[in-house]
Amino acid sequence: MRPGSVAKKNHVRLKISRIIDKNYQPNEAIHTDPKLEMIELEEIFELPVISPFNVLRESIAKHIECKVPVGYSRDVKPLDFIRLYAIENGQTASIVHEPILTTLKQAKVQDLDSYAFELLGHPESLAKKDLLLNIVYSKDDDGDYFQHRFEIHWPLKENIAAKYEYLENHVLTRLSSFMIDDLHYKNVSKQALKITLARYFPDRAQWIVIEPGSSSSNINQSANKKNKTSSPSTKASKSNLRLEPYKLTDLTVIGVLEGEYLTVNDFDTPYDQQTRKEIEHDKQQKRLNRERNRNDNNDRTQVNGSSSTRRKSPQNTMRITVDDFDS
């Protein structure tokens, strides 16, 4: 791209990087956010603002000469193997879904915005409300770390809430296939599997068990006793795992362990415990720094206040002479 160049009228130029690897630190902490290794492509992709994101995917597929593997039907295209991420501050911020009518302009894409792509081994089509979840399954004998990680594409329609029952059924279907195809188990029965699900929050290194039934029933239980009548919107929000306290989004990590009525302690790892200690230590340091700065400011204020106190100047007595008008 030439210095000082600008995009053509009603076009945007996009900087594209390719994700070539995902690393976990430490290696056994596969339930955490991976560190992405990316290479920025030399070519700048210039597209009309009225283009949908599929045009960008198609341009990327052509640039890297992506071909549809043998065995797929004719309606599968190379662009279906391109997963697109929005980039903010050098990190993936979100996965780009493909609502049919959404254009770059409607998505408020700006000139020289950054995106990254991942070349998949299978075709993918993410609708507007779909969720792409990361599943970690089965811990080692000592319970120190999770042993397996795979993805789940959870298709959700516009008017369908993300309920626990739907999630559990989808996880069981994918898990049974994973156990047979990847772990080479035999005679795996989806109906016989009993599992507990938990949502991981990497920013605070904590797990929260996803309870069957209403996602926020425990939270709203006391409120419901006080207010026996609830609106339809309130009832709908109770069973939606997208809302508090679970807040499922794309790339959320869901822990899956065999067994019923497991607790947070069953999902916790030494990495989580150490990370929480570091987070608490950082909080204490920030608190001490704030107190130290506040004390320093108070000391400076007192010193400046005493040194800047000026002595009052002596007051001169004023005498007023009044004439005697009576004489």
Residue frames as qw, qx, qy, qz and C-alpha x, y, z in Angstrom:
[[0.000, 0.889, 0.458, 0.000, 0.00, 0.00, 0.00],
 [0.419, 0.471, -0.017, 0.776, 1.46, 3.33, -1.08],
 [0.254, -0.370, -0.461, 0.766, 1.95, 5.95, 1.66],
 [0.162, 0.317, 0.056, -0.933, -0.84, 8.50, 1.59],
 [0.220, -0.129, -0.776, -0.577, -3.09, 6.39, -0.63],
 [0.477, 0.065, 0.427, -0.765, -6.82, 6.33, -0.04],
 [0.403, 0.251, 0.880, 0.006, -9.58, 3.87, -0.84],
 [0.031, -0.249, -0.594, -0.764, -11.71, 4.30, -3.92],
 [0.422, -0.154, 0.103, -0.887, -15.08, 5.95, -3.46],
 [0.839, -0.143, 0.046, -0.522, -17.54, 3.73, -1.58],
 [0.836, 0.166, -0.504, 0.139, -14.79, 1.17, -0.92],
 [0.553, -0.757, 0.323, -0.129, -12.87, 0.08, 2.18],
 [0.557, 0.484, -0.658, 0.153, -9.41, -1.43, 2.46],
 [0.837, -0.489, 0.086, -0.229, -9.02, -4.26, 4.96],
 [0.119, 0.610, -0.769, 0.152, -5.87, -5.64, 6.57],
 [0.941, -0.107, -0.149, -0.283, -6.03, -9.43, 6.85],
 [0.115, -0.566, 0.799, -0.167, -3.97, -11.79, 9.03],
 [0.801, 0.018, -0.550, -0.236, -3.88, -15.56, 8.98],
 [0.645, -0.547, 0.439, -0.303, -4.04, -17.55, 12.23],
 [0.619, 0.425, -0.658, -0.054, -1.41, -20.25, 11.93],
 [0.521, -0.027, -0.790, 0.324, -1.24, -21.61, 15.47],
 [0.535, -0.689, -0.049, -0.487, -2.87, -21.54, 18.91],
 [0.506, 0.192, -0.694, 0.476, -0.78, -21.99, 22.04],
 [0.614, -0.712, -0.255, -0.227, -1.75, -22.39, 25.68],
 [0.331, 0.445, -0.538, 0.635, 0.34, -21.09, 28.56],
 [0.290, -0.421, 0.844, 0.164, 0.98, -23.37, 30.34],
 [0.282, 0.140, -0.795, -0.518, 0.43, -26.13, 27.80],
 [0.134, -0.270, -0.947, 0.106, -1.94, -28.09, 30.03],
 [0.160, 0.446, 0.437, -0.765, -4.23, -25.09, 30.59],
 [0.090, 0.195, 0.735, 0.643, -6.36, -25.85, 27.54],
 [0.066, -0.731, -0.677, 0.055, -9.44, -24.34, 29.20],
 [0.181, -0.682, -0.071, 0.705, -7.92, -20.86, 29.00],
 [0.498, 0.837, 0.031, -0.224, -7.81, -18.40, 26.11],
 [0.850, 0.075, 0.221, 0.472, -5.09, -19.43, 23.62],
 [0.137, -0.714, 0.260, 0.635, -2.30, -17.18, 22.46],
 [0.751, 0.594, 0.288, -0.020, -2.76, -16.79, 18.71],
 [0.422, -0.372, 0.469, 0.681, 0.15, -16.77, 16.29],
 [0.518, 0.762, 0.361, -0.146, -0.80, -14.70, 13.24],
 [0.446, -0.118, 0.419, 0.783, 0.88, -13.58, 10.02],
 [0.318, 0.710, 0.188, -0.599, -0.40, -10.46, 8.27],
 [0.686, 0.436, 0.484, 0.323, -0.92, -10.89, 4.53],
 [0.322, -0.203, 0.220, 0.898, 0.92, -8.45, 2.30],
 [0.012, -0.396, -0.599, -0.696, -2.13, -7.82, 0.15],
 [0.209, 0.214, 0.409, -0.862, -4.68, -5.21, 1.20],
 [0.130, 0.427, 0.868, 0.217, -8.22, -6.31, 0.34],
 [0.158, 0.194, 0.026, -0.968, -10.24, -3.43, -1.14],
 [0.043, 0.399, 0.905, 0.142, -13.97, -4.09, -1.38],
 [0.223, -0.476, -0.294, -0.798, -17.16, -2.10, -2.05],
 [0.200, -0.154, 0.605, -0.755, -18.93, -1.12, 1.16],
 [0.756, 0.032, -0.003, -0.654, -22.10, -2.81, -0.13],
 [0.577, 0.236, -0.780, -0.062, -20.33, -6.20, -0.14],
 [0.844, -0.479, -0.004, -0.242, -21.39, -8.86, 2.39],
 [0.422, -0.669, 0.611, 0.015, -18.67, -10.58, 4.40],
 [0.883, 0.139, 0.442, 0.070, -18.93, -13.61, 2.12],
 [0.578, 0.798, -0.084, 0.151, -17.23, -11.53, -0.58],
 [0.134, -0.809, 0.550, -0.160, -14.29, -11.01, 1.78],
 [0.758, -0.243, 0.603, -0.059, -14.19, -14.73, 2.55],
 [0.835, 0.487, 0.242, 0.076, -14.26, -15.52, -1.15],
 [0.328, 0.883, -0.297, 0.158, -11.40, -13.08, -1.81],
 [0.403, -0.647, 0.635, -0.129, -9.33, -14.66, 0.96],
 [0.864, 0.038, 0.501, -0.032, -10.03, -18.18, -0.33],
 [0.718, 0.683, 0.027, 0.132, -8.85, -17.16, -3.81],
 [0.051, 0.887, -0.432, 0.157, -5.75, -15.46, -2.43],
 [0.433, -0.500, 0.741, -0.117, -4.60, -18.55, -0.51],
 [0.482, 0.256, -0.730, -0.412, -5.80, -20.87, -3.30],
 [0.455, -0.078, 0.753, -0.469, -8.15, -22.77, -0.99],
 [0.448, 0.061, -0.731, -0.511, -9.78, -25.83, -2.58],
 [0.790, -0.236, 0.165, -0.541, -12.75, -27.89, -1.41],
 [0.260, -0.352, 0.899, -0.017, -11.49, -31.29, -0.21],
 [0.410, 0.018, -0.799, -0.439, -12.66, -34.40, -2.02],
 [0.201, -0.280, -0.914, 0.214, -15.89, -35.89, -0.73],
 [0.137, 0.445, 0.411, -0.784, -17.97, -32.73, -0.27],
 [0.444, 0.654, 0.612, 0.025, -21.01, -31.91, -2.38],
 [0.435, 0.425, 0.304, 0.733, -20.87, -29.38, -5.20],
 [0.155, -0.881, -0.266, -0.359, -22.71, -26.69, -3.27],
 [0.643, -0.664, -0.015, 0.381, -19.84, -26.47, -0.75],
 [0.441, 0.844, -0.077, 0.295, -17.51, -23.60, -1.67],
 [0.631, 0.191, -0.393, 0.641, -13.93, -22.76, -0.63],
 [0.108, -0.526, 0.191, -0.822, -15.17, -19.72, 1.31],
 [0.784, -0.471, -0.212, -0.346, -17.12, -22.07, 3.60],
 [0.855, -0.136, -0.312, 0.392, -13.78, -23.17, 5.07],
 [0.298, 0.381, -0.207, 0.851, -12.80, -19.60, 6.03],
 [0.411, -0.735, -0.505, 0.188, -13.66, -18.51, 9.58],
 [0.253, 0.617, -0.003, 0.745, -13.40, -14.75, 9.99],
 [0.488, -0.575, -0.458, 0.471, -12.54, -12.85, 13.18],
 [0.050, 0.937, 0.039, 0.344, -12.76, -9.14, 13.95],
 [0.694, -0.004, -0.327, 0.642, -9.50, -7.82, 15.45],
 [0.202, -0.931, -0.033, -0.302, -9.14, -5.21, 18.19],
 [0.320, -0.821, 0.459, -0.112, -5.79, -4.24, 19.74],
 [0.233, 0.517, -0.820, -0.078, -4.07, -7.15, 18.06],
 [0.230, -0.007, 0.936, -0.266, -6.43, -9.78, 19.51],
 [0.201, -0.323, -0.786, -0.488, -9.50, -11.54, 18.16],
 [0.266, -0.054, 0.347, -0.898, -12.57, -9.71, 19.46],
 [0.687, 0.237, 0.451, -0.518, -15.40, -11.72, 17.91],
 [0.387, 0.094, 0.831, 0.389, -16.31, -14.19, 15.18],
 [0.320, 0.252, -0.229, -0.884, -17.99, -12.72, 12.11],
 [0.494, 0.329, 0.787, -0.167, -21.34, -14.40, 11.54],
 [0.070, -0.014, 0.611, 0.789, -23.02, -14.22, 8.15],
 [0.386, 0.579, 0.531, -0.483, -26.49, -12.74, 8.24],
 [0.587, 0.423, 0.565, 0.396, -27.47, -12.82, 4.58],
 [0.229, 0.877, 0.289, 0.308, -28.24, -9.11, 4.18],
 [0.448, -0.826, 0.052, 0.338, -25.46, -7.64, 6.34],
 [0.635, 0.672, -0.057, 0.375, -22.97, -5.58, 4.31],
 [0.598, 0.016, -0.279, 0.751, -19.65, -4.06, 5.32],
 [0.059, -0.432, -0.014, -0.900, -21.36, -0.68, 5.53],
 [0.666, -0.538, -0.270, -0.440, -24.16, -1.99, 7.73],
 [0.844, -0.312, -0.305, 0.311, -21.56, -3.60, 9.99],
 [0.156, -0.983, 0.098, 0.014, -19.86, -0.16, 10.24],
 [0.846, -0.059, 0.162, 0.504, -16.57, -1.46, 8.85],
 [0.009, -0.946, 0.125, 0.299, -14.01, 1.35, 8.55],
 [0.655, 0.680, -0.307, 0.122, -11.14, 1.79, 6.11],
 [0.348, 0.524, -0.690, 0.359, -8.01, -0.14, 7.19],
 [0.763, -0.399, 0.294, -0.415, -9.87, -2.20, 9.79],
 [0.098, 0.438, -0.894, -0.002, -8.16, -5.48, 10.70],
 [0.910, -0.062, 0.051, -0.406, -9.53, -9.01, 10.41],
 [0.145, -0.439, 0.886, 0.048, -8.03, -12.45, 10.88],
 [0.848, 0.122, -0.227, -0.463, -9.05, -15.75, 9.34],
 [0.472, -0.337, 0.809, -0.093, -8.65, -19.39, 10.21],
 [0.535, 0.253, -0.657, -0.467, -8.61, -22.14, 7.58],
 [0.715, -0.189, 0.493, -0.459, -10.93, -24.89, 8.83],
 [0.090, -0.186, 0.952, 0.226, -10.90, -28.58, 8.02],
 [0.140, 0.486, 0.863, 0.001, -14.66, -28.55, 7.56],
 [0.015, -0.491, -0.352, -0.797, -17.25, -26.16, 6.07],
 [0.180, -0.422, -0.624, 0.633, -18.94, -23.77, 8.46],
 [0.080, -0.527, -0.378, -0.757, -21.94, -21.45, 8.27],
 [0.204, -0.300, -0.634, 0.683, -22.70, -19.39, 11.37],
 [0.088, -0.725, -0.528, -0.433, -26.15, -17.85, 11.43],
 [0.058, -0.704, 0.111, -0.699, -26.82, -14.64, 13.34],
 [0.637, -0.594, 0.196, -0.452, -27.85, -16.24, 16.66],
 [0.930, 0.043, -0.341, 0.128, -25.63, -19.34, 16.52],
 [0.423, -0.816, 0.387, -0.068, -22.99, -19.90, 19.17],
 [0.761, 0.383, -0.487, 0.190, -19.56, -21.47, 18.73],
 [0.640, -0.701, 0.231, -0.213, -18.48, -22.98, 22.05],
 [0.383, 0.509, -0.747, 0.190, -15.19, -24.49, 23.20],
 [0.890, -0.371, -0.074, -0.255, -15.63, -27.73, 25.13],
 [0.149, 0.529, -0.792, 0.266, -13.02, -29.12, 27.53],
 [0.895, -0.185, -0.181, -0.364, -13.66, -32.68, 28.64],
 [0.951, -0.166, -0.218, 0.142, -12.31, -35.17, 31.17],
 [0.165, -0.880, 0.417, -0.158, -9.56, -34.42, 33.69],
 [0.487, 0.399, -0.757, 0.174, -6.40, -36.40, 34.41],
 [0.669, -0.296, -0.672, 0.110, -6.28, -38.90, 37.28],
 [0.378, -0.217, -0.455, 0.776, -5.09, -36.25, 39.73],
 [0.032, 0.847, 0.529, -0.047, -7.72, -33.77, 38.58],
 [0.372, -0.509, 0.066, 0.774, -5.09, -31.15, 37.74],
 [0.139, 0.407, -0.360, -0.828, -6.02, -30.37, 34.14],
 [0.774, 0.419, 0.251, -0.403, -8.47, -31.12, 31.33],
 [0.576, -0.198, 0.701, 0.372, -7.33, -33.64, 28.73],
 [0.354, 0.366, 0.704, 0.495, -9.44, -32.91, 25.63],
 [0.140, 0.552, 0.132, -0.811, -10.75, -29.83, 23.85],
 [0.237, 0.293, 0.745, 0.551, -13.11, -29.54, 20.89],
 [0.191, 0.075, -0.032, -0.978, -15.66, -27.11, 19.44],
 [0.213, 0.492, 0.839, -0.093, -19.42, -27.20, 19.27],
 [0.119, -0.120, -0.321, -0.932, -21.47, -25.24, 16.76],
 [0.107, 0.422, 0.793, -0.426, -24.75, -24.62, 18.56],
 [0.022, -0.318, -0.512, -0.798, -27.38, -23.52, 16.01],
 [0.017, 0.489, 0.634, -0.599, -30.00, -21.23, 17.50],
 [0.159, 0.613, 0.576, 0.516, -32.92, -19.66, 15.70],
 [0.026, 0.453, -0.022, 0.891, -33.97, -16.04, 16.06],
 [0.564, -0.482, -0.020, -0.670, -36.88, -16.75, 18.41],
 [0.885, -0.212, -0.409, 0.061, -35.34, -19.65, 20.36],
 [0.367, -0.842, 0.334, -0.210, -33.81, -19.01, 23.79],
 [0.474, 0.449, -0.733, 0.194, -30.49, -20.66, 24.66],
 [0.780, -0.466, 0.101, -0.405, -31.91, -23.15, 27.17],
 [0.366, -0.523, 0.764, -0.091, -29.98, -25.67, 29.25],
 [0.811, 0.148, 0.547, -0.145, -31.88, -28.62, 27.80],
 [0.694, 0.717, -0.042, -0.034, -30.87, -27.65, 24.25],
 [0.095, 0.799, -0.587, 0.095, -27.24, -27.17, 25.26],
 [0.570, -0.347, 0.729, -0.154, -27.03, -30.46, 27.16],
 [0.850, 0.348, 0.382, -0.103, -28.54, -32.42, 24.27],
 [0.561, 0.799, -0.214, 0.035, -26.15, -30.80, 21.78],
 [0.138, -0.713, 0.673, -0.141, -23.14, -31.44, 24.03],
 [0.731, -0.139, 0.651, -0.151, -24.12, -35.09, 24.53],
 [0.821, 0.545, 0.158, -0.055, -24.47, -35.62, 20.78],
 [0.395, 0.818, -0.394, 0.140, -21.08, -34.08, 20.05],
 [0.364, -0.612, 0.669, -0.211, -19.41, -35.75, 23.03],
 [0.861, 0.021, 0.496, -0.112, -20.58, -39.25, 22.11],
 [0.754, 0.651, -0.028, 0.085, -19.25, -38.74, 18.56],
 [0.099, 0.827, -0.512, 0.209, -15.94, -37.45, 19.94],
 [0.613, -0.433, 0.633, -0.188, -15.58, -40.44, 22.27],
 [0.889, 0.238, 0.390, -0.005, -16.16, -42.87, 19.38],
 [0.660, 0.730, -0.010, 0.177, -14.26, -41.12, 16.58],
 [0.200, 0.815, -0.411, 0.356, -11.34, -39.58, 18.49],
 [0.391, -0.543, 0.654, -0.353, -11.00, -41.58, 21.70],
 [0.479, 0.189, -0.823, -0.238, -12.00, -44.88, 20.03],
 [0.424, -0.052, 0.702, -0.570, -14.55, -45.82, 22.68],
 [0.262, -0.119, -0.858, -0.425, -17.01, -48.57, 21.83],
 [0.330, -0.538, -0.773, -0.067, -20.69, -48.88, 22.64],
 [0.082, -0.104, -0.298, 0.946, -21.09, -45.26, 23.73],
 [0.063, -0.652, -0.735, -0.173, -24.73, -44.49, 24.50],
 [0.024, 0.421, 0.004, 0.907, -25.73, -40.85, 24.46],
 [0.601, -0.569, -0.274, -0.489, -28.74, -41.63, 26.66],
 [0.836, -0.356, -0.347, 0.234, -26.55, -43.38, 29.25],
 [0.465, 0.256, -0.234, 0.814, -24.09, -40.50, 29.63],
 [0.360, -0.862, -0.351, 0.070, -24.60, -38.40, 32.75],
 [0.527, 0.290, -0.074, 0.795, -22.69, -35.14, 32.73],
 [0.228, -0.833, -0.294, 0.410, -22.29, -31.85, 34.56],
 [0.471, 0.630, 0.174, 0.592, -21.59, -28.62, 32.68],
 [0.390, -0.731, -0.171, 0.533, -19.73, -25.55, 33.96],
 [0.405, 0.864, 0.092, 0.284, -18.94, -22.19, 32.40],
 [0.691, -0.245, -0.082, 0.675, -15.38, -20.83, 32.73],
 [0.073, 0.993, 0.081, 0.036, -14.58, -17.13, 33.21],
 [0.790, 0.202, -0.128, 0.565, -10.93, -16.62, 32.19],
 [0.098, 0.731, -0.120, 0.665, -10.78, -13.00, 33.39],
 [0.465, -0.626, 0.383, -0.496, -11.20, -14.16, 36.99],
 [0.310, 0.294, -0.902, 0.066, -10.18, -17.85, 36.64],
 [0.421, -0.002, 0.676, -0.604, -13.45, -19.11, 38.07],
 [0.172, -0.172, -0.893, -0.380, -16.02, -21.75, 37.18],
 [0.494, 0.039, 0.361, -0.790, -19.78, -21.63, 37.64],
 [0.225, 0.141, 0.961, 0.077, -21.81, -24.83, 37.34],
 [0.384, -0.028, -0.369, -0.846, -24.65, -24.55, 34.82],
 [0.370, 0.081, 0.789, -0.484, -27.68, -25.78, 36.69],
 [0.015, 0.315, 0.855, 0.412, -30.40, -27.74, 34.85],
 [0.036, -0.767, -0.623, 0.149, -33.66, -25.85, 34.45],
 [0.112, 0.973, 0.146, 0.138, -33.95, -22.08, 34.63],
 [0.643, 0.351, -0.231, 0.640, -30.59, -20.40, 34.28],
 [0.060, 0.368, -0.316, 0.873, -31.46, -17.64, 36.72],
 [0.597, -0.529, -0.517, -0.311, -34.14, -19.33, 38.81],
 [0.633, -0.367, -0.459, 0.503, -32.03, -19.22, 41.95],
 [0.238, 0.039, -0.071, 0.968, -31.30, -15.55, 41.49],
 [0.307, -0.263, -0.242, -0.882, -34.91, -14.59, 40.87],
 [0.424, -0.339, -0.840, 0.022, -36.48, -16.99, 43.35],
 [0.196, -0.418, -0.534, 0.709, -36.79, -14.48, 46.18],
 [0.150, 0.175, -0.156, -0.960, -38.04, -11.82, 43.80],
 [0.383, -0.187, -0.732, -0.531, -40.71, -14.16, 42.48],
 [0.311, -0.417, -0.794, 0.316, -41.99, -14.81, 45.98],
 [0.026, -0.422, -0.273, 0.864, -42.53, -11.10, 46.45],
 [0.428, 0.407, -0.198, -0.782, -44.01, -10.65, 43.00],
 [0.625, 0.096, 0.769, -0.088, -46.10, -13.69, 42.12],
 [0.650, 0.698, 0.293, -0.062, -47.03, -12.34, 38.70],
 [0.401, -0.460, 0.455, 0.649, -44.25, -12.07, 36.13],
 [0.502, 0.668, -0.128, -0.534, -44.30, -10.69, 32.63],
 [0.940, 0.325, 0.095, 0.039, -43.61, -12.90, 29.58],
 [0.444, 0.763, -0.378, 0.279, -40.26, -11.16, 29.05],
 [0.370, -0.631, 0.596, -0.331, -39.19, -12.02, 32.62],
 [0.907, -0.049, 0.392, -0.150, -40.17, -15.67, 32.15],
 [0.813, 0.564, -0.082, 0.120, -38.22, -15.84, 28.88],
 [0.175, 0.805, -0.484, 0.293, -35.07, -14.36, 30.42],
 [0.697, -0.507, 0.452, -0.229, -34.96, -16.97, 33.18],
 [0.913, 0.030, 0.397, 0.086, -34.06, -19.83, 30.83],
 [0.601, 0.780, -0.097, 0.144, -31.71, -17.96, 28.51],
 [0.830, -0.316, 0.036, 0.459, -28.07, -18.97, 29.02],
 [0.454, 0.553, 0.078, 0.694, -26.96, -15.87, 27.12],
 [0.259, -0.821, -0.009, -0.509, -27.97, -13.80, 30.15],
 [0.103, -0.529, 0.664, -0.518, -26.64, -13.53, 33.70],
 [0.423, -0.803, 0.374, 0.194, -25.13, -15.36, 35.39],
 [0.828, 0.010, 0.469, 0.307, -23.75, -17.54, 32.54],
 [0.202, 0.849, -0.174, -0.456, -23.57, -15.05, 29.66],
 [0.737, 0.042, 0.578, 0.347, -22.68, -17.56, 26.94],
 [0.342, 0.820, -0.187, -0.418, -21.04, -15.98, 23.89],
 [0.823, 0.501, -0.259, 0.061, -18.91, -17.18, 20.99],
 [0.542, 0.453, -0.584, 0.401, -15.77, -19.06, 22.14],
 [0.577, -0.568, 0.335, -0.482, -17.05, -19.45, 25.71],
 [0.305, 0.283, -0.901, 0.120, -15.34, -22.40, 27.41],
 [0.808, -0.299, 0.009, -0.508, -17.69, -25.07, 28.77],
 [0.052, -0.392, 0.900, -0.181, -16.25, -27.75, 31.05],
 [0.847, -0.052, -0.268, -0.455, -17.82, -31.21, 30.73],
 [0.053, -0.358, 0.890, -0.277, -17.28, -33.90, 33.37],
 [0.578, -0.191, -0.734, -0.301, -19.01, -37.23, 33.66],
 [0.292, -0.284, -0.758, 0.510, -21.22, -37.52, 36.72],
 [0.205, -0.746, -0.430, -0.465, -24.17, -35.68, 38.20],
 [0.486, -0.857, -0.156, -0.064, -24.35, -33.04, 40.92],
 [0.709, 0.049, -0.141, 0.689, -20.67, -32.09, 40.63],
 [0.235, -0.901, -0.188, 0.311, -19.45, -28.84, 42.17],
 [0.279, 0.934, -0.218, 0.039, -17.14, -26.01, 41.20],
 [0.451, -0.660, 0.598, 0.058, -14.30, -27.77, 43.04],
 [0.823, 0.124, 0.537, 0.135, -14.51, -30.68, 40.60],
 [0.599, 0.746, 0.169, 0.238, -13.77, -28.31, 37.70],
 [0.162, -0.953, 0.251, 0.042, -11.16, -26.17, 39.45],
 [0.872, 0.289, -0.175, 0.355, -7.48, -26.66, 38.53],
 [0.624, -0.459, -0.079, 0.627, -4.15, -25.68, 40.15],
 [0.318, 0.266, 0.281, 0.865, -3.75, -23.13, 37.34],
 [0.236, -0.736, -0.402, -0.490, -7.04, -21.48, 38.34],
 [0.632, -0.694, -0.262, 0.223, -6.06, -21.38, 42.01],
 [0.580, -0.217, 0.076, 0.781, -2.69, -19.81, 41.24],
 [0.161, 0.444, 0.371, 0.800, -4.22, -17.31, 38.83],
 [0.374, -0.802, -0.392, -0.252, -6.79, -16.21, 41.42],
 [0.639, -0.566, -0.129, 0.504, -3.96, -15.62, 43.92],
 [0.432, 0.036, 0.236, 0.870, -2.17, -13.46, 41.36],
 [0.072, -0.645, -0.445, -0.617, -5.37, -11.53, 40.61],
 [0.524, -0.790, -0.316, 0.034, -5.95, -10.92, 44.33],
 [0.627, -0.352, 0.011, 0.695, -2.31, -9.88, 44.78],
 [0.263, 0.316, 0.331, 0.849, -2.63, -7.38, 41.94],
 [0.278, -0.771, -0.424, -0.385, -5.81, -5.98, 43.50],
 [0.621, -0.685, -0.202, 0.323, -4.07, -5.54, 46.85],
 [0.542, -0.101, 0.148, 0.821, -1.09, -3.84, 45.20],
 [0.066, 0.533, 0.389, 0.749, -3.37, -1.42, 43.38],
 [0.459, -0.796, -0.372, -0.132, -5.23, -0.72, 46.62],
 [0.649, -0.513, -0.073, 0.557, -1.95, -0.04, 48.45],
 [0.407, 0.156, 0.269, 0.859, -0.74, 2.20, 45.63],
 [0.129, -0.715, -0.408, -0.553, -3.96, 4.21, 45.76],
 [0.573, -0.772, -0.249, 0.119, -3.66, 4.63, 49.53],
 [0.636, -0.273, 0.071, 0.718, 0.02, 5.60, 49.20],
 [0.241, 0.382, 0.338, 0.826, -0.76, 8.15, 46.51],
 [0.311, -0.795, -0.396, -0.339, -3.64, 9.52, 48.57],
 [0.639, -0.660, -0.151, 0.365, -1.40, 9.91, 51.64],
 [0.534, -0.034, 0.192, 0.823, 1.34, 11.55, 49.56],
 [0.047, 0.595, 0.393, 0.699, -1.17, 14.01, 48.13],
 [0.475, -0.815, -0.324, -0.077, -2.47, 14.82, 51.61],
 [0.661, -0.451, -0.025, 0.599, 1.08, 15.40, 52.88],
 [0.379, 0.201, 0.284, 0.858, 1.89, 17.71, 49.97],
 [0.157, -0.744, -0.424, -0.492, -1.34, 19.59, 50.51],
 [0.575, -0.762, -0.231, 0.189, -0.51, 20.16, 54.17],
 [0.601, -0.256, 0.119, 0.748, 3.05, 21.29, 53.39],
 [0.211, 0.389, 0.387, 0.809, 1.92, 23.60, 50.62],
 [0.298, -0.797, -0.441, -0.285, -0.88, 24.92, 52.77],
 [0.586, -0.699, -0.153, 0.381, 1.39, 25.81, 55.71],
 [0.519, -0.153, 0.226, 0.810, 4.09, 27.37, 53.54],
 [0.120, 0.450, 0.464, 0.754, 1.62, 29.40, 51.58],
 [0.302, -0.800, -0.504, 0.121, -0.06, 30.88, 54.66],
 [0.308, 0.522, -0.043, 0.795, 0.62, 34.61, 54.55],
 [0.264, -0.366, -0.541, 0.710, 0.86, 36.81, 57.63],
 [0.064, 0.862, 0.491, 0.103, -1.89, 39.35, 57.92],
 [0.338, 0.422, -0.057, 0.839, -0.69, 42.87, 57.29],
 [0.172, -0.363, -0.553, 0.730, -1.07, 45.26, 60.26],
 [0.056, 0.759, 0.573, 0.303, -4.22, 47.32, 60.12],
 [0.203, 0.134, -0.141, 0.960, -3.92, 51.11, 60.35],
 [0.009, -0.616, -0.656, 0.436, -6.45, 52.97, 62.48],
 [0.148, 0.484, 0.409, 0.759, -8.51, 55.45, 60.50],
 [0.103, -0.468, -0.473, 0.740, -9.55, 58.72, 62.21],
 [0.102, 0.609, 0.553, 0.560, -12.50, 60.74, 60.93],
 [0.124, -0.237, -0.328, 0.906, -12.89, 64.36, 62.06],
 [0.015, 0.681, 0.682, 0.267, -16.40, 65.75, 62.07],
 [0.082, 0.313, -0.066, 0.944, -17.01, 69.49, 62.17],
 [0.033, -0.450, -0.705, 0.548, -19.20, 71.00, 64.87],
 [0.057, 0.468, 0.537, 0.700, -22.07, 72.44, 62.87],
 [0.310, -0.776, -0.539, 0.101, -23.92, 73.73, 65.96],
 [0.367, -0.627, -0.043, 0.686, -21.39, 76.46, 66.48]]
